[in-house]
Amino acid sequence: GDSVTQMEGPVTLSEEAFLTINCTYTATGYPSLFWYVQYPGEGLQLLLKATKADDKGSNKGFEATYRKETTSFHLEKGSVQVSDSAVYFCALISPTNAGKSTFGDGTTLTVKP
Amino acid sequence: GAGVSQSPSNKVTEKGKDVELRCDPISGHTALYWYRQRLGQGLEFLIYFQGNSAPDKSGLPSDRFSAERTGESVSTLTIQRTQQEDSAVYLCASSLAGTGVQPQHFGDGTRLSIL
Protein backbone atom coordinates (compact mmCIF):
# COMPACT_ATOMS: atom_id res chain seq x y z
CA GLY A 1 0.00 0.00 0.00
CA ASP A 2 0.88 3.67 -0.12
CA SER A 3 3.12 5.09 2.57
CA VAL A 4 4.89 8.31 3.49
CA THR A 5 7.97 8.50 5.69
CA GLN A 6 9.03 11.79 7.20
CA MET A 7 12.12 12.82 9.04
CA GLU A 8 11.52 12.36 12.72
CA GLY A 9 11.31 15.42 14.89
CA PRO A 10 11.27 17.52 16.76
CA VAL A 11 13.49 19.91 14.87
CA THR A 12 14.77 23.02 16.63
CA LEU A 13 16.48 25.79 14.66
CA SER A 14 17.61 29.34 15.24
CA GLU A 15 15.98 32.12 13.29
CA GLU A 16 17.43 32.53 9.76
CA ALA A 17 18.77 28.97 9.70
CA PHE A 18 18.29 26.70 6.68
CA LEU A 19 15.53 24.11 6.97
CA THR A 20 15.23 20.69 5.38
CA ILE A 21 12.52 18.20 6.33
CA ASN A 22 12.94 14.93 4.49
CA CYS A 23 10.00 13.05 3.00
CA THR A 24 10.06 9.83 0.99
CA TYR A 25 7.11 7.86 -0.30
CA THR A 26 5.92 4.55 -1.67
CA ALA A 27 2.94 4.57 -3.99
CA THR A 28 1.32 2.80 -6.89
CA GLY A 29 1.45 4.81 -10.08
CA TYR A 30 2.26 8.49 -10.10
CA PRO A 31 0.94 10.23 -7.01
CA SER A 32 0.53 13.91 -6.36
CA LEU A 33 2.57 15.14 -3.42
CA PHE A 34 1.70 17.74 -0.81
CA TRP A 35 3.05 19.49 2.24
CA TYR A 36 0.55 20.61 4.85
CA VAL A 37 1.28 22.82 7.85
CA GLN A 38 -0.48 22.90 11.20
CA TYR A 39 0.21 26.01 13.27
CA PRO A 40 -0.37 25.80 17.03
CA GLY A 41 -4.07 25.66 17.81
CA GLU A 42 -5.09 25.69 14.15
CA GLY A 43 -6.20 23.19 11.53
CA LEU A 44 -4.15 21.81 8.68
CA GLN A 45 -3.47 24.09 5.76
CA LEU A 46 -2.07 23.22 2.37
CA LEU A 47 1.44 24.66 2.09
CA LEU A 48 2.46 23.51 -1.37
CA LYS A 49 2.00 20.75 -3.88
CA ALA A 50 3.51 19.09 -6.94
CA THR A 51 1.59 16.86 -9.29
CA LYS A 52 4.25 15.38 -11.55
CA ALA A 53 7.91 14.50 -11.61
CA ASP A 54 10.38 17.42 -11.47
CA ASP A 55 7.62 19.87 -10.52
CA LYS A 56 8.61 22.31 -7.80
CA GLY A 57 5.98 23.49 -5.38
CA SER A 58 6.61 26.75 -3.56
CA ASN A 59 4.83 29.01 -1.09
CA LYS A 60 5.82 31.42 1.70
CA GLY A 61 9.51 30.83 0.97
CA PHE A 62 9.17 27.05 1.26
CA GLU A 63 10.01 24.80 -1.67
CA ALA A 64 9.83 21.10 -2.47
CA THR A 65 10.74 19.27 -5.67
CA TYR A 66 9.05 16.05 -6.79
CA ARG A 67 11.90 13.59 -7.34
CA LYS A 68 10.60 10.43 -8.95
CA GLU A 69 13.98 8.75 -9.15
CA THR A 70 14.48 8.98 -5.38
CA THR A 71 10.74 8.94 -4.51
CA SER A 72 11.28 12.04 -2.40
CA PHE A 73 9.64 15.42 -1.76
CA HIS A 74 11.89 17.17 0.75
CA LEU A 75 10.73 20.49 2.17
CA GLU A 76 13.26 23.34 2.27
CA LYS A 77 13.39 26.95 3.33
CA GLY A 78 16.46 29.13 3.15
CA SER A 79 15.83 31.26 6.21
CA VAL A 80 13.26 30.25 8.81
CA GLN A 81 11.37 32.62 11.07
CA VAL A 82 9.86 32.16 14.51
CA SER A 83 6.44 32.26 12.85
CA ASP A 84 7.32 29.08 10.91
CA SER A 85 7.10 27.08 14.12
CA ALA A 86 4.47 24.43 13.39
CA VAL A 87 3.95 20.78 12.56
CA TYR A 88 4.62 19.88 8.93
CA PHE A 89 2.99 16.91 7.22
CA CYS A 90 4.01 15.32 3.95
CA ALA A 91 1.18 13.61 2.07
CA LEU A 92 0.37 11.90 -1.18
CA ILE A 93 -2.72 11.14 -3.20
CA SER A 94 -2.49 8.23 -5.55
CA PRO A 95 -4.87 8.32 -8.51
CA THR A 96 -5.23 4.55 -8.19
CA ASN A 97 -6.35 4.78 -4.56
CA ALA A 98 -9.73 6.48 -4.92
CA GLY A 99 -8.33 9.85 -3.92
CA LYS A 100 -7.45 8.83 -0.40
CA SER A 101 -4.59 10.81 1.09
CA THR A 102 -1.76 9.11 2.90
CA PHE A 103 -0.01 11.29 5.46
CA GLY A 104 3.34 11.10 7.16
CA ASP A 105 3.49 11.29 10.94
CA GLY A 106 4.40 14.97 10.95
CA THR A 107 7.57 16.84 11.92
CA THR A 108 7.44 19.46 14.65
CA LEU A 109 9.56 22.52 13.92
CA THR A 110 10.45 25.04 16.59
CA VAL A 111 12.31 28.19 15.57
CA LYS A 112 14.00 30.15 18.34
CA PRO A 113 14.80 33.87 18.13
CA GLY B 1 -15.57 31.96 0.90
CA ALA B 2 -16.53 29.63 3.71
CA GLY B 3 -14.17 26.83 4.54
CA VAL B 4 -14.84 23.42 5.99
CA SER B 5 -16.85 23.78 9.16
CA GLN B 6 -16.86 21.22 11.96
CA SER B 7 -18.99 21.08 15.08
CA PRO B 8 -18.73 20.93 17.95
CA SER B 9 -15.22 22.29 18.29
CA ASN B 10 -14.84 20.52 21.62
CA LYS B 11 -16.74 17.63 23.12
CA VAL B 12 -16.27 16.09 26.55
CA THR B 13 -18.31 13.02 27.36
CA GLU B 14 -18.37 10.04 29.65
CA LYS B 15 -17.16 6.64 28.63
CA GLY B 16 -19.95 4.57 27.14
CA LYS B 17 -21.91 7.48 25.69
CA ASP B 18 -22.54 7.95 21.98
CA VAL B 19 -21.22 11.05 20.19
CA GLU B 20 -22.00 12.58 16.84
CA LEU B 21 -19.57 14.85 15.03
CA ARG B 22 -20.60 17.05 12.14
CA CYS B 23 -18.80 18.31 9.06
CA ASP B 24 -19.98 20.88 6.54
CA PRO B 25 -17.72 20.73 3.49
CA ILE B 26 -16.93 23.56 1.12
CA SER B 27 -19.80 24.06 -1.30
CA GLY B 28 -19.19 22.16 -4.51
CA HIS B 29 -16.69 19.75 -3.01
CA THR B 30 -17.88 16.26 -3.78
CA ALA B 31 -15.16 14.39 -1.91
CA LEU B 32 -15.16 14.32 1.89
CA TYR B 33 -12.72 12.68 4.27
CA TRP B 34 -12.59 11.93 7.99
CA TYR B 35 -9.30 11.54 9.88
CA ARG B 36 -8.33 10.99 13.48
CA GLN B 37 -5.31 12.68 15.05
CA ARG B 38 -4.21 11.44 18.42
CA LEU B 39 -2.07 13.72 20.57
CA GLY B 40 1.39 14.09 19.05
CA GLN B 41 0.68 11.73 16.20
CA GLY B 42 -0.04 11.94 12.49
CA LEU B 43 -3.33 11.68 10.69
CA GLU B 44 -5.12 8.36 10.69
CA PHE B 45 -7.48 7.91 7.74
CA LEU B 46 -10.99 6.83 8.74
CA ILE B 47 -13.35 7.08 5.78
CA TYR B 48 -13.78 8.73 2.40
CA PHE B 49 -17.01 9.79 0.66
CA GLN B 50 -17.49 10.52 -2.99
CA GLY B 51 -20.87 12.19 -3.04
CA ASN B 52 -22.95 10.22 -0.56
CA SER B 53 -21.30 6.88 -1.20
CA ALA B 54 -18.32 5.63 0.73
CA PRO B 55 -15.95 3.75 -1.55
CA ASP B 56 -13.37 3.43 1.17
CA LYS B 57 -14.33 2.59 4.76
CA SER B 58 -11.12 0.74 5.44
CA GLY B 59 -9.93 3.04 8.17
CA LEU B 60 -12.86 2.78 10.55
CA PRO B 61 -11.25 1.27 13.67
CA SER B 62 -14.23 -0.75 14.86
CA ASP B 63 -17.95 -1.31 14.35
CA ARG B 64 -18.58 1.38 16.95
CA PHE B 65 -17.65 3.92 14.29
CA SER B 66 -19.99 4.83 11.45
CA ALA B 67 -20.41 7.76 9.10
CA GLU B 68 -23.07 9.10 6.81
CA ARG B 69 -23.27 11.82 4.24
CA THR B 70 -26.34 13.52 2.81
CA GLY B 71 -25.86 14.06 -0.89
CA GLU B 72 -22.78 16.18 -1.45
CA SER B 73 -23.33 18.06 1.76
CA VAL B 74 -23.10 17.48 5.48
CA SER B 75 -21.46 14.41 6.94
CA THR B 76 -21.77 12.99 10.44
CA LEU B 77 -19.32 10.68 12.16
CA THR B 78 -20.90 8.69 14.96
CA ILE B 79 -19.01 6.88 17.69
CA GLN B 80 -21.08 4.54 19.81
CA ARG B 81 -20.22 3.38 23.33
CA THR B 82 -17.18 5.64 23.46
CA GLN B 83 -13.95 4.43 25.02
CA GLN B 84 -11.08 6.47 26.44
CA GLU B 85 -8.94 5.40 23.47
CA ASP B 86 -11.33 7.36 21.23
CA SER B 87 -10.02 10.63 22.69
CA ALA B 88 -8.47 12.55 19.80
CA VAL B 89 -9.02 15.39 17.37
CA TYR B 90 -11.33 14.32 14.54
CA LEU B 91 -10.59 16.18 11.33
CA CYS B 92 -12.79 16.53 8.29
CA ALA B 93 -11.54 17.56 4.87
CA SER B 94 -13.16 18.13 1.51
CA SER B 95 -11.88 18.44 -2.01
CA LEU B 96 -13.03 18.86 -5.55
CA ALA B 97 -13.39 15.57 -7.30
CA GLY B 98 -12.52 14.99 -10.88
CA THR B 99 -9.89 13.46 -13.03
CA GLY B 100 -7.17 15.52 -11.45
CA VAL B 101 -5.77 15.07 -8.01
CA GLN B 102 -6.97 17.79 -5.71
CA PRO B 103 -5.60 18.97 -2.39
CA GLN B 104 -7.81 18.65 0.64
CA HIS B 105 -9.16 21.56 2.64
CA PHE B 106 -9.36 20.84 6.33
CA GLY B 107 -11.70 21.99 9.06
CA ASP B 108 -10.39 22.98 12.47
CA GLY B 109 -11.43 19.63 13.92
CA THR B 110 -13.46 18.43 16.86
CA ARG B 111 -11.46 17.74 20.00
CA LEU B 112 -13.08 14.75 21.67
CA SER B 113 -12.26 13.89 25.25
CA ILE B 114 -13.65 10.74 26.85
CA LEU B 115 -13.64 10.76 30.64
Chai-1 contact restraints between the chains, C-beta under 6 A:
chainA,res_idxA,chainB,res_idxB,connection_type,confidence,min_distance_angstrom,max_distance_angstrom,comment,restraint_id
A,S32,B,V101,contact,1.0,0.0,6.0,A-B,restraint_1
A,F34,B,P103,contact,1.0,0.0,6.0,A-B,restraint_2
A,G43,B,F106,contact,1.0,0.0,6.0,A-B,restraint_3
A,G43,B,G107,contact,1.0,0.0,6.0,A-B,restraint_4
A,G43,B,D108,contact,1.0,0.0,6.0,A-B,restraint_5
A,G43,B,G109,contact,1.0,0.0,6.0,A-B,restraint_6
A,L44,B,F106,contact,1.0,0.0,6.0,A-B,restraint_7
A,L46,B,P103,contact,1.0,0.0,6.0,A-B,restraint_8
A,K49,B,P103,contact,1.0,0.0,6.0,A-B,restraint_9
A,I93,B,V101,contact,1.0,0.0,6.0,A-B,restraint_10
A,P95,B,V101,contact,1.0,0.0,6.0,A-B,restraint_11
A,A98,B,P55,contact,1.0,0.0,6.0,A-B,restraint_12
A,A98,B,D56,contact,1.0,0.0,6.0,A-B,restraint_13
A,G99,B,A31,contact,1.0,0.0,6.0,A-B,restraint_14
A,K100,B,Y48,contact,1.0,0.0,6.0,A-B,restraint_15
A,K100,B,D56,contact,1.0,0.0,6.0,A-B,restraint_16
A,F103,B,G42,contact,1.0,0.0,6.0,A-B,restraint_17
A,F103,B,L43,contact,1.0,0.0,6.0,A-B,restraint_18
A,D105,B,G42,contact,1.0,0.0,6.0,A-B,restraint_19
A,G106,B,G42,contact,1.0,0.0,6.0,A-B,restraint_20
